[in-house]
Amino acid sequence: MKPELRYSFRLGKNIFDQSYKNAFYKLLFVLISITSLMLFPVRFI
């Protein structure tokens, strides 16, 4: 494998991992906010 190809592959994998983590944290944040809305509805009104 050529070094340029390996570097771009690693870069693509890093970007994919970061976007996957970001999507996971966004989903986690949405779940937490929904549950807190259900648990403490008074605070958000």
Buried (B, 14 or more C-beta within 10 A) or exposed (E): EEEEEEEEEEEEEEEEEEEEEEEEEEEEEEEEEEEEEEEEEEEEE
